[in-house]
Amino acid sequence: MEGLSKNNLRILLMDSNPVVNDFDIKDPSRDIEVAVRIETRWLGEDTGKTILLNLSDHILQLANQMTLKTRKLTDIERETLGQLVSNF
């Protein structure tokens, strides 16, 4: 997967405020692209310490599992999906 395999997705939690990250994951070999939004927040007692989350491996594993269960869209399916998405 482009991006995640080359770069680590790291999130710093410095306090109990939520941190939102938006990014795209592209896999040219499977001709797919997914828009991802991750919202993280610190739950529990605030110790005053910063927490570093490295989520790249988790997201790569999730994306790989999703693609193992899917097939490539036909041209008609891709066109229909494109029309549905453009209506939003």
C-alpha positions in Angstrom: 0.0 0.0 0.0 1.4 3.3 -1.1 2.2 5.7 1.7 1.9 3.4 4.7 4.6 1.0 3.5 6.9 3.9 2.9 6.0 6.1 5.9 4.9 5.3 9.5 1.6 6.7 10.7 2.4 8.1 14.1 0.0 10.0 16.3 1.0 11.9 19.4 -1.5 12.1 22.2 -0.5 14.9 24.4 -3.7 15.4 26.4 -7.3 14.2 26.5 -8.3 16.2 23.4 -9.1 14.1 20.3 -6.6 14.0 17.4 -8.1 13.6 13.9 -6.0 12.4 10.9 -7.4 12.2 7.4 -5.4 10.4 4.6 -5.8 8.2 1.6 -4.5 4.7 1.1 -3.8 3.7 -2.5 -2.9 0.3 -3.9 -2.2 0.6 -7.6 -1.7 -3.2 -7.9 -5.3 -3.7 -6.9 -6.6 -0.5 -8.4 -8.1 0.7 -5.1 -8.0 3.9 -3.0 -9.6 4.3 0.4 -10.2 7.5 2.3 -9.4 7.0 6.0 -10.2 9.1 9.0 -8.7 8.1 12.4 -9.8 9.9 15.5 -7.9 9.0 18.6 -8.2 10.2 22.1 -6.7 9.4 25.5 -9.0 7.6 27.7 -8.6 7.2 31.5 -6.6 9.3 33.9 -4.3 12.0 32.4 -0.8 11.2 33.6 0.8 14.2 32.0 2.9 12.0 29.7 2.7 12.1 25.9 1.7 8.8 24.2 3.1 7.8 20.8 0.9 5.5 18.7 2.3 3.8 15.6 -0.6 2.6 13.6 0.9 1.8 10.2 1.2 -2.0 10.7 -2.3 -2.2 12.1 -3.8 -0.3 9.2 -1.8 -2.3 6.6 -3.0 -5.6 8.1 -6.6 -4.4 8.1 -6.4 -3.2 4.5 -4.8 -6.4 3.4 -7.5 -8.5 5.1 -10.2 -6.3 3.4 -8.6 -6.8 0.0 -8.3 -10.5 0.4 -12.1 -10.7 0.7 -12.9 -8.5 -2.3 -12.6 -8.8 -6.0 -11.8 -6.3 -8.7 -14.9 -4.3 -9.8 -16.2 -4.7 -13.3 -16.4 -1.6 -15.5 -20.2 -1.5 -15.1 -19.8 -1.8 -11.3 -17.1 0.9 -11.2 -19.3 3.3 -13.3 -22.4 2.6 -11.1 -20.4 3.2 -7.9 -19.0 6.4 -9.4 -22.5 7.7 -10.1 -23.6 6.8 -6.6 -20.7 8.6 -5.0 -21.1 11.7 -7.1 -24.7 12.0 -5.8 -23.4 12.8 -2.3 
